[in-house]
Amino acid sequence: MIKTMTFFYSNPIKQSPSNKELRRDSEATPKPSTSSESEPDTVSVESSADEAQPKDNMRTHNQREAPGLGNSPSEVSGKGTSGPEPNKRKGIRGKIIDVLSPISVGRAKIKHKKKNSKQEESKPITVDQIRELIHEKRLFEAGQHLLVMEKESYDQQSAEGKGADWSEIEAVYGLLKHEALRIIKTSVRIAPTNPELLHNTVRAITEQVKEDERAALEKTPGEIPSARPGKWKEAWEETIKESVAERMQVPPFSGVEGLSATAHSFLHMGKTMKDDLITVVQHVKPHYSKDFQVCCVYAKYYYQCFSSQLEAIAQFELGSGDNALLLTWVQNIYPNEIKKHRVLEKELEEANLGSLLPLRQIKHLEETYLINESESLKRCLARCLEMEVTRWAQGTEPEKLNGHFHSELPIDAIQAVHGGRKRAKDITPDLGKQIAPLLLAEFLTFLQSYKKGVECFIKENKRHRYFQATVIANLNNCLSFRTHAEENRIPAQDGCRQRIFAVLDEIQNAGFDVLLQGLFQELQPLFKKFTQKTWLSCTDIMKEIIACAHFHISMFQTLKEPLRQAIMEKIHLHLVQEHITRLVKKKVSLKSAEQQSSLSEVIETNASILRTFCKENGSNATWLDPALPSLAEIIRLQDTNAIMVEVGGLASRYPDIRKKHLAAILSYKGNLSGSDTKGILSVLDIRLGTMLPPTSLFSSIKPS
């Protein structure tokens, strides 16, 4: 109401004119006045509103900047021109009409509004108003007004020796800086959700930094008070450093995550560094100009904070889990998932960050890691073997998998070895190479202990209900161990691999021997019948031998290939050796060629039966096939030269044949002279084109 009243009485009424003048004024149309306050009567409410609209629009547009205040330094200083005002009606009657007319009232309000607006524009902004802008977090606008106030004060002091109260300006600058840096400190948190606030703050700081740089170039004399240099950029960077330090602080550890306090610490710091830098690149960087290098600044302080903390942690003696996790962060996660992250890679390349730890500490961590992993594998394999031996003693039949007796031991052991190598390789490929021979050595030690366990079981548990099944399960285990050693070949560790294969061969041979022991014991009296009867009456003996062997090999179906093939080849070798043994032990002299031919046919028939049986049951020992037929041919032949040729072929295929073996065969030929016998035996002195068989055939046969 006060402003309204002021509007009505803002222009004092002039001295009253005479009655003639009043009549003349009421009768005549008023002419335009030449005074500065006069204006044509044709001005309407609409036209006045149109004149006022641009200013209102400008104020609405700049409402974010400073409502009720000028947006630019020129507006703040109050410089501008006022437009013409509408002319009032003259005379008392005219004034009454003006007051009572709705149009006049509207025109009067518009005029009052324009006058107030002009007064506000011309009125300089006060320090309190700037404080209010800072309180409203409109820091850029506050800074702009402060810059104008600072310049005007400086100009006045330069020209007149006096100006505005400088301490008051400095105090407001301090308030502005404090509020701006407080917001900057929360940049990572507010950037995704309140970008307008961050943008306004960054603009305010940018303007102050530019003013600092300008003042530094001009080198303002020190006699005149000045806010320059305000060290805004230094304060901004120091604030970011403090912000990073606060965000990297580790929260209280509750222990519910299953991690140690140390692991919890650098896991928090690593995750914070990664997530915060991504936020900086995506949400903070767009508000800054390039010269701030905001990503590099943040990256530098996150790196310094993380690196210093890890270096301090690495000084202590860490547990195996913490040591491995620390090494994983330093050598794998940091270089691969942070520095090479698709969002961060380009920015962090420019920051030129180094390793989180010095090389000396990394090497120490790696050495400790290798020792810890080797010891861990040793303990793991020992537990696996202990559990396996306990299962053997429980008297239960081993499980079957795909028709073969099965054990979990090779799965657990191989997974432990493979896991140790994979964990090291995941940290760095070089660490994977370093740990491979250590793990292989531990694997060899484990197999040696395993061999002792199997031998002890075989020796002490032959009455075990599932003795054969348990032995077969362990033979299948050896196949898995052998496959693992063959597939993970390390050229520098061939010696260790060969020792592994030797241990597995010993276990396999021990298992085969005990499985075949019962069969060979039953076959022995059957083969003895060959020496107790004439050869021509021994046609049914071979059928008995085959029936006995067939009964025993049914259990071998639970062996995996190629173990089943290997054990059948052992049976094949045994059958051929036993048959040859009976030939060389029996003292028979056949005088006629017909008798010798008949014996040759029996041997041929037996050889064919043996070959068919063994081949049908998986033997691939074809190198044994010519042995019995060649001996039968020597007995059948009558021509000395032909016999010598056959002997030469026999000796080339089986170089372990000796003259005593050949002499026993030649003894069947009662019609052979002594000189011919010597000539035939002399063929063995010539060793041409010898082919070494997989194993010996004649060396274990002792003629009587």
C-alpha positions in Angstrom: 0.0 0.0 0.0 2.9 2.3 0.7 4.3 1.8 -2.8 0.8 2.4 -4.3 0.4 5.6 -2.4 3.8 6.7 -3.4 2.8 6.2 -7.0 -0.3 8.5 -6.7 1.7 11.3 -5.0 4.9 10.8 -6.8 4.5 14.0 -8.9 3.4 17.1 -7.1 0.3 19.0 -8.6 1.3 22.2 -10.2 -0.2 25.6 -9.3 -3.9 25.8 -10.2 -4.6 27.8 -13.4 -7.3 30.4 -13.8 -11.0 29.6 -14.6 -10.4 30.6 -18.1 -7.7 28.2 -18.5 -9.7 25.4 -16.8 -12.5 26.1 -19.3 -10.1 26.2 -22.2 -8.5 23.0 -21.0 -11.8 21.2 -20.7 -13.0 22.4 -24.1 -9.9 22.0 -26.1 -7.9 18.8 -26.8 -4.6 18.8 -25.0 -1.5 19.3 -27.1 1.6 17.2 -26.7 3.9 18.7 -24.0 7.4 19.5 -24.8 8.6 18.7 -21.3 10.6 15.4 -20.6 7.8 13.9 -18.6 5.1 14.4 -21.3 3.9 11.6 -23.5 1.1 11.2 -26.1 -2.3 10.4 -24.8 -2.6 7.5 -27.3 -0.4 5.3 -25.1 -2.6 2.4 -23.9 -2.3 -0.4 -21.4 -1.5 -2.9 -24.1 1.3 -0.8 -25.6 2.7 -0.1 -22.2 2.6 -3.8 -21.5 4.4 -4.5 -24.8 7.1 -2.1 -23.7 7.5 -3.7 -20.4 7.5 -7.3 -21.8 11.1 -7.5 -23.1 12.5 -6.5 -19.8 10.2 -9.0 -18.0 11.2 -11.7 -20.5 14.9 -11.0 -19.9 14.4 -11.2 -16.2 12.5 -14.5 -16.5 15.3 -15.9 -18.8 17.9 -14.9 -16.3 16.0 -15.9 -13.3 18.5 -18.6 -12.5 21.2 -16.0 -12.6 19.9 -13.4 -10.2 16.2 -12.6 -9.9 15.5 -9.0 -9.1 19.2 -8.1 -10.0 21.1 -7.3 -13.1 22.7 -10.3 -14.8 25.7 -8.5 -16.3 28.2 -6.1 -14.9 26.6 -3.2 -16.9 23.3 -4.0 -15.3 24.8 -4.2 -11.9 26.4 -0.8 -12.3 23.0 0.7 -13.3 23.9 2.2 -16.6 21.1 2.5 -19.1 18.5 4.9 -20.6 14.9 5.5 -19.6 12.1 5.7 -22.1 9.5 8.5 -22.5 6.6 8.6 -20.0 2.9 9.0 -20.9 1.6 12.6 -20.7 -0.9 13.5 -18.0 -4.1 15.3 -18.7 -3.9 19.0 -17.6 -6.2 20.7 -15.2 -8.1 19.5 -12.2 -10.8 17.9 -14.3 -8.2 16.1 -16.4 -6.4 14.8 -13.3 -9.7 13.5 -11.9 -10.5 11.8 -15.2 -7.0 10.3 -15.2 -7.4 9.0 -11.7 -10.9 7.6 -12.2 -10.4 6.1 -15.7 -9.6 2.4 -15.7 -7.3 2.9 -18.6 -5.6 5.8 -16.8 -5.3 3.6 -13.7 -3.6 0.9 -15.8 -1.4 3.4 -17.4 -0.5 4.8 -14.0 0.3 1.3 -12.7 2.5 0.6 -15.7 4.3 3.9 -15.2 4.8 3.2 -11.5 6.2 -0.3 -12.4 8.6 1.2 -14.9 9.8 3.8 -12.5 10.4 1.2 -9.8 12.2 -1.1 -12.2 14.4 1.8 -13.4 15.1 2.7 -9.8 16.1 -0.9 -9.0 18.3 -1.2 -12.1 20.1 2.0 -11.2 20.5 1.0 -7.6 23.9 -0.8 -7.1 23.9 -4.3 -5.7 24.9 -4.6 -2.0 27.2 -7.0 -0.2 24.3 -8.5 1.6 22.6 -9.3 -1.7 25.7 -11.1 -2.8 25.8 -13.0 0.4 22.2 -14.0 -0.3 23.2 -15.3 -3.7 25.9 -17.4 -2.1 23.5 -18.7 0.4 21.2 -19.7 -2.5 24.2 -21.5 -4.1 24.1 -19.2 -7.1 27.8 -18.9 -7.0 28.5 -17.9 -10.6 26.1 -14.9 -10.3 27.6 -13.9 -6.9 31.1 -14.1 -8.4 30.2 -11.9 -11.3 28.8 -9.2 -9.0 31.9 -9.5 -6.8 34.2 -9.0 -9.8 32.3 -5.8 -10.7 32.4 -4.6 -7.1 36.1 -5.4 -7.0 36.8 -3.5 -10.2 34.8 -0.5 -9.2 36.6 -0.4 -5.8 40.0 -0.7 -7.4 39.2 2.0 -10.0 38.0 4.4 -7.2 41.1 3.8 -5.2 43.3 4.3 -8.2 41.5 7.5 -9.1 40.4 9.0 -5.8 42.4 7.2 -3.2 39.3 5.7 -1.6 36.7 3.1 -2.5 34.4 0.6 -1.0 35.3 -1.1 2.3 37.9 -3.7 1.0 37.7 -5.9 4.1 34.0 -6.4 3.4 34.8 -7.5 -0.2 37.5 -9.8 1.0 35.1 -11.3 3.6 32.5 -12.0 0.9 35.2 -13.5 -1.4 36.1 -15.8 1.5 32.5 -16.9 1.9 32.3 -17.5 -1.9 35.4 -19.6 -2.0 34.4 -21.6 1.1 31.0 -22.4 -0.4 32.5 -23.2 -3.9 35.1 -25.5 -2.5 32.6 -27.2 -0.2 30.5 -28.1 -3.3 33.6 -29.1 -5.2 34.5 -31.5 -2.4 31.2 -33.3 -3.1 31.6 -33.4 -6.9 31.7 -37.2 -7.3 28.6 -37.6 -5.2 26.4 -34.8 -6.6 27.6 -34.8 -10.3 25.2 -37.6 -11.4 22.2 -36.2 -9.5 22.7 -32.4 -9.4 24.7 -31.4 -12.4 23.2 -27.8 -12.4 24.8 -27.1 -9.0 28.1 -28.5 -10.0 28.1 -26.6 -13.3 27.3 -23.3 -11.7 30.1 -23.8 -9.1 32.6 -24.8 -11.7 31.7 -21.6 -13.8 32.3 -19.5 -10.7 35.7 -21.0 -10.0 36.7 -20.8 -13.6 35.9 -17.1 -13.7 38.0 -16.5 -10.5 40.9 -18.6 -11.9 40.8 -16.5 -15.1 40.9 -13.3 -13.0 43.8 -14.6 -11.0 45.7 -15.3 -14.2 44.9 -11.9 -15.6 46.0 -10.2 -12.4 49.2 -12.2 -12.4 50.0 -11.0 -15.9 49.3 -7.3 -15.0 51.3 -7.5 -11.8 49.1 -5.2 -9.8 51.1 -2.9 -7.5 50.9 -3.9 -3.9 49.9 -0.6 -2.4 46.3 -1.0 -3.6 44.4 -3.7 -1.8 43.5 -6.6 -4.1 42.0 -10.1 -3.9 44.5 -11.2 -6.5 46.0 -13.6 -6.7 43.4 -15.5 -4.9 45.0 -18.9 -5.6 41.7 -20.3 -6.6 43.1 -23.1 -8.7 45.5 -24.2 -6.0 42.7 -24.3 -3.5 40.5 -26.2 -6.0 43.2 -28.9 -6.5 43.8 -29.1 -2.8 40.1 -29.6 -2.2 40.0 -32.5 -4.7 43.0 -34.1 -2.9 41.0 -33.8 0.4 37.9 -35.2 -1.3 39.8 -38.2 -2.6 41.4 -38.9 0.8 38.0 -38.8 2.4 36.3 -41.1 -0.1 39.2 -43.6 0.1 38.9 -43.9 3.8 38.0 -47.4 4.7 34.7 -47.8 6.6 34.6 -49.9 9.8 35.1 -53.6 9.2 32.4 -55.9 10.5 34.0 -59.1 9.3 30.7 -60.5 7.8 32.1 -60.6 4.3 34.4 -63.5 5.0 37.5 -61.3 4.4 40.3 -60.2 6.6 40.5 -56.6 7.6 43.5 -56.0 5.3 41.7 -57.5 2.3 38.6 -55.5 3.1 40.7 -52.3 3.2 42.3 -52.5 -0.3 39.2 -54.0 -1.8 37.3 -50.9 -0.7 40.0 -48.6 -2.0 40.3 -50.3 -5.3 36.6 -50.4 -6.0 36.3 -46.7 -4.9 39.1 -45.7 -7.2 37.5 -47.4 -10.2 33.9 -46.3 -9.6 34.8 -42.7 -8.7 37.1 -42.2 -11.7 34.3 -43.5 -14.0 32.0 -40.9 -12.4 34.6 -38.2 -13.0 35.0 -39.0 -16.6 31.3 -39.3 -17.3 29.7 -36.7 -15.1 32.4 -34.3 -13.7 34.7 -33.7 -16.7 31.9 -32.2 -19.0 31.6 -29.2 -16.6 35.3 -28.2 -16.9 37.5 -26.7 -19.6 40.5 -28.6 -20.9 43.0 -26.5 -19.1 41.8 -27.8 -15.7 42.8 -31.4 -16.7 40.2 -32.5 -14.1 40.5 -36.2 -14.9 44.3 -36.2 -14.6 44.0 -34.4 -11.3 41.6 -36.8 -9.8 43.5 -39.8 -11.2 46.7 -38.5 -9.7 45.3 -38.3 -6.2 43.4 -41.6 -6.3 46.6 -43.3 -7.5 48.7 -41.6 -4.8 46.3 -42.5 -2.1 45.8 -46.1 -3.2 49.5 -46.7 -3.9 50.7 -45.3 -0.5 48.2 -47.4 1.4 49.1 -50.6 -0.5 52.8 -49.9 0.0 52.2 -49.6 3.8 50.2 -52.8 3.8 52.9 -54.7 1.9 55.4 -53.9 4.6 53.7 -56.3 7.0 53.8 -60.1 6.8 50.5 -60.9 5.2 48.6 -64.1 5.2 48.5 -66.2 2.1 45.1 -65.0 1.1 45.9 -61.4 1.6 49.2 -61.7 -0.2 47.5 -63.3 -3.2 44.7 -60.7 -3.2 47.1 -57.8 -3.0 49.3 -59.2 -5.8 46.1 -59.7 -7.9 45.1 -56.1 -7.5 48.6 -54.8 -8.2 49.4 -57.0 -11.2 46.0 -57.8 -12.7 43.0 -55.8 -11.6 44.6 -52.4 -11.5 46.4 -52.6 -14.9 43.7 -54.5 -16.7 40.3 -53.5 -15.2 41.1 -49.9 -14.2 43.8 -48.6 -16.4 42.4 -50.4 -19.5 38.7 -49.9 -18.7 36.9 -48.7 -21.8 35.8 -45.5 -20.1 39.1 -44.7 -18.3 41.8 -45.9 -20.7 42.3 -42.7 -22.7 42.1 -40.4 -19.6 44.5 -42.6 -17.5 47.0 -42.8 -20.4 47.2 -39.0 -20.3 47.6 -39.1 -16.5 50.6 -41.5 -17.0 50.0 -43.5 -13.8 52.7 -45.9 -12.7 52.5 -49.3 -10.9 50.8 -49.4 -7.5 53.9 -50.9 -5.9 57.7 -50.6 -6.5 59.2 -53.6 -8.4 61.1 -54.6 -5.3 58.0 -55.1 -3.3 56.2 -56.9 -6.2 59.1 -59.4 -6.5 58.9 -60.1 -2.8 55.2 -60.6 -2.9 55.6 -63.0 -5.9 58.2 -65.0 -4.1 56.0 -65.3 -1.0 53.0 -66.2 -3.3 54.9 -69.1 -4.9 56.0 -70.5 -1.6 52.4 -70.2 -0.2 50.9 -71.9 -3.3 53.3 -74.8 -3.2 52.7 -75.4 0.5 49.0 -75.1 0.0 49.0 -77.7 -2.8 51.1 -80.0 -0.7 48.6 -79.9 2.1 45.6 -80.2 -0.2 47.1 -83.3 -2.0 48.0 -84.9 1.4 44.4 -84.5 2.6 43.0 -86.0 -0.7 45.3 -89.0 -0.3 44.4 -89.5 3.3 40.7 -89.5 2.5 41.3 -91.9 -0.3 43.2 -94.4 1.8 40.4 -94.1 4.4 37.9 -95.1 1.8 39.9 -98.2 0.9 39.8 -99.4 4.5 36.0 -99.0 4.8 35.3 -102.2 2.9 33.0 -100.6 0.3 33.0 -101.2 -3.4 34.3 -98.3 -5.5 31.8 -96.3 -7.5 31.3 -97.0 -11.2 31.3 -94.3 -13.9 30.4 -95.4 -17.4 31.0 -99.0 -16.5 34.5 -98.4 -15.0 35.5 -98.4 -11.4 36.0 -94.8 -10.4 37.6 -92.6 -7.7 37.4 -88.9 -6.9 41.1 -88.8 -6.1 42.4 -87.8 -9.5 39.7 -85.2 -10.0 40.5 -83.5 -6.7 44.2 -83.8 -7.1 44.3 -82.6 -10.7 41.9 -79.7 -9.9 44.2 -78.6 -7.1 47.2 -78.6 -9.4 45.4 -76.9 -12.2 43.8 -74.4 -9.9 47.2 -73.4 -8.5 48.6 -72.8 -11.9 45.5 -71.0 -13.2 45.4 -68.6 -10.2 49.0 -67.7 -10.8 48.5 -67.3 -14.5 45.5 -65.1 -13.9 47.7 -62.7 -11.9 50.4 -62.6 -14.7 51.3 -65.1 -17.4 54.9 -64.9 -16.2 53.9 -65.9 -12.7 52.0 -68.9 -14.2 55.3 -70.0 -15.8 57.2 -69.6 -12.6 54.8 -71.7 -10.5 54.4 -74.6 -13.0 57.6 -76.5 -12.1 57.0 -76.0 -8.4 53.5 -77.5 -8.8 54.8 -80.3 -10.9 57.4 -81.2 -8.2 54.7 -81.3 -5.6 52.6 -83.5 -7.9 55.5 -85.9 -8.2 55.9 -86.0 -4.4 52.2 -86.8 -4.1 52.4 -89.6 -6.6 55.3 -91.2 -4.7 53.2 -91.1 -1.6 50.3 -92.5 -3.5 52.4 -95.4 -4.8 53.4 -96.3 -1.3 49.7 -96.3 -0.3 48.7 -98.6 -3.2 51.5 -101.0 -2.5 50.6 -101.1 1.2 47.0 -101.8 0.4 48.0 -104.6 -2.0 50.3 -106.2 0.5 47.9 -106.0 3.5 44.4 -106.4 2.0 44.4 -109.3 -0.3 41.4 -110.7 1.6 39.5 -107.5 1.2 36.1 -108.2 -0.2 36.5 -105.6 -3.0 40.3 -106.1 -3.4 40.3 -106.4 -7.2 37.8 -103.6 -7.7 39.8 -101.3 -5.5 43.0 -102.2 -7.4 41.3 -101.6 -10.7 40.0 -98.2 -9.5 43.5 -97.2 -8.6 44.8 -98.3 -12.0 42.1 -96.1 -13.6 43.4 -93.3 -11.4 46.9 -93.7 -12.8 45.5 -93.3 -16.3 44.0 -89.9 -15.3 47.3 -88.8 -13.7 49.3 -89.9 -16.8 47.0 -88.0 -19.1 47.4 -84.8 -16.9 51.2 -85.1 -17.0 51.2 -85.6 -20.8 48.9 -82.7 -21.5 50.8 -80.2 -19.3 54.2 -80.7 -20.7 56.9 -78.2 -19.6 60.0 -78.6 -21.8 62.3 -77.4 -18.9 60.8 -80.1 -16.6 61.0 -83.2 -18.8 63.1 -84.9 -16.2 60.4 -84.4 -13.6 57.8 -85.7 -16.0 59.8 -88.8 -16.8 60.0 -89.5 -13.0 56.2 -89.1 -12.8 55.7 -91.6 -15.7 58.1 -94.0 -14.0 56.1 -93.9 -10.7 52.9 -94.4 -12.6 54.4 -97.4 -14.5 55.4 -98.9 -11.2 51.9 -98.6 -9.8 50.4 -99.9 -13.0 52.7 -102.9 -13.1 52.1 -103.7 -9.4 48.3 -103.6 -10.1 48.6 -105.7 -13.2 50.7 -108.3 -11.4 48.3 -108.7 -8.5 45.3 -108.9 -10.8 46.9 -111.5 -13.1 48.5 -113.5 -10.2 45.4 -115.7 -9.7 45.0 -116.3 -13.5 48.6 -117.3 -14.0 48.6 -119.6 -11.0 45.6 -121.4 -12.5 47.1 -121.6 -15.9 50.4 -123.2 -14.8 49.1 -126.7 -14.2 47.2 -126.6 -17.4 50.3 -125.8 -19.4 52.2 -128.5 -17.6 50.0 -131.0 -19.2 51.8 -130.3 -22.5 54.9 -132.0 -21.0 53.0 -134.8 -19.4 51.3 -136.0 -22.5 52.3 -136.5 -26.1 51.8 -133.5 -28.2 49.4 -135.2 -30.5 47.1 -135.9 -27.5 47.1 -132.3 -26.3 44.4 -130.8 -28.5 41.9 -130.2 -25.7 44.5 -128.6 -23.3 44.5 -125.3 -25.2 40.7 -125.1 -24.9 40.9 -125.5 -21.1 43.5 -122.8 -21.0 41.4 -120.4 -23.0 38.3 -121.1 -20.9 40.3 -120.4 -17.7 41.6 -117.1 -19.1 38.2 -116.0 -20.3 36.7 -116.5 -16.8 39.3 -114.2 -15.2 39.3 -111.4 -17.7 35.6 -110.6 -17.2 36.6 -108.4 -14.2 38.9 -106.5 -16.5 35.9 -105.0 -18.3 35.9 -102.4 -15.6 39.3 -101.1 -16.6 39.5 -98.0 -18.8 41.1 -98.2 -22.2 44.0 -98.4 -22.9 44.6 -100.2 -19.6 42.3 -103.1 -20.6 44.3 -103.4 -23.8 47.6 -103.3 -21.8 46.5 -106.1 -19.4 45.3 -108.3 -22.3 48.6 -107.9 -24.0 50.3 -109.1 -20.8 48.0 -112.1 -20.9 48.8 -112.6 -24.5 52.6 -112.5 -23.8 52.2 -114.9 -20.9 50.3 -117.5 -23.0 52.9 -117.4 -25.8 55.8 -117.6 -23.4 54.2 -120.5 -21.5 53.6 -122.4 -24.7 57.3 -121.9 -25.8 58.5 -122.9 -22.4 56.7 -126.3 -22.7 58.2 -126.7 -26.2 61.8 -126.2 -25.0 61.4 -128.2 -21.8 60.0 -131.4 -23.3 62.7 -133.9 -24.4 61.2 -135.5 -27.5 63.1 -136.7 -30.7 61.0 -137.2 -33.7 62.8 -139.3 -36.3 60.4 -139.0 -39.3 59.3 -136.0 -41.3 55.7 -137.0 -40.8 55.9 -136.8 -37.0 57.6 -133.5 -37.2 55.0 -132.2 -39.6 52.2 -133.4 -37.2 53.8 -131.6 -34.3 54.1 -128.5 -36.4 50.4 -128.6 -37.2 49.5 -128.8 -33.5 51.7 -125.8 -32.7 50.1 -123.9 -35.5 46.6 -124.7 -34.3 47.4 -123.6 -30.7 49.0 -120.4 -32.0 45.8 -119.6 -34.0 43.6 -120.2 -31.0 45.7 -118.0 -28.8 45.9 -115.2 -31.3 42.1 -115.3 -31.9 41.3 -115.2 -28.2 43.6 -112.4 -27.3 42.7 -110.2 -30.3 39.0 -110.6 -29.6 39.5 -109.4 -26.1 41.5 -106.3 -26.9 45.1 -107.3 -27.3 47.1 -105.5 -30.0 50.4 -107.3 -29.4 50.7 -108.4 -33.0 54.4 -108.7 -32.6 53.8 -112.0 -30.8 51.9 -113.6 -33.7 54.9 -114.9 -35.7 56.7 -116.6 -32.7 54.9 -120.0 -32.4 54.3 -120.3 -36.2 58.0 -119.7 -36.9 59.0 -122.4 -34.4 56.5 -124.8 -35.9 58.0 -124.0 -39.4 61.5 -124.8 -38.1 60.3 -128.2 -36.8 58.5 -128.9 -40.1 61.2 -128.0 -42.6 63.7 -130.7 -43.7 66.1 -128.6 -45.9 68.9 -127.2 -43.8 69.2 -124.0 -45.8 65.5 -123.4 -45.5 65.7 -124.0 -41.8 68.6 -121.5 -41.6 66.6 -118.8 -43.4 63.7 -119.3 -41.0 66.0 -119.1 -38.0 67.4 -115.9 -39.4 63.9 -114.4 -39.6 63.1 -115.5 -36.1 66.3 -114.0 -34.7 65.6 -110.7 -36.4 62.2 -110.4 -34.9 63.1 -111.7 -31.4 66.8 -110.7 -30.8 66.7 -112.1 -27.2 66.6 -115.7 -28.5 69.7 -117.7 -27.5 71.3 -120.8 -28.9 70.0 -122.8 -26.0 66.4 -122.0 -27.0 67.1 -122.9 -30.6 68.9 -126.1 -29.7 65.9 -127.2 -27.7 63.7 -126.7 -30.7 66.1 -128.5 -33.0 66.2 -131.5 -30.7 62.7 -132.4 -32.0 64.4 -133.0 -35.4 65.9 -136.5 -34.7 67.0 -136.8 -38.3 69.2 -133.7 -38.2 73.0 -134.3 -38.2 75.4 -132.7 -35.7 77.1 -130.6 -38.4 73.8 -129.3 -39.7 72.7 -128.4 -36.2 75.9 -126.4 -35.6 75.5 -124.7 -38.9 71.9 -123.7 -38.0 72.9 -122.5 -34.6 75.7 -120.3 -36.1 73.0 -118.2 -37.8 72.4 -116.6 -34.4 75.9 -115.2 -34.5 74.9 -113.0 -37.4 72.6 -110.1 -36.2 71.5 -108.2 -39.3 68.4 -106.0 -39.5 67.4 -106.7 -35.9 63.9 -105.3 -34.9 63.6 -104.6 -31.3 60.2 -105.8 -29.9 58.3 -103.8 -27.2 59.5 -106.3 -24.6 61.6 -109.5 -24.4 60.1 -112.9 -25.3 62.8 -115.5 -24.8 65.0 -114.0 -22.1 62.7 -115.2 -19.3 62.4 -118.7 -20.7 64.8 -121.2 -19.3 65.2 -124.5 -21.2 65.7 -127.6 -19.1 
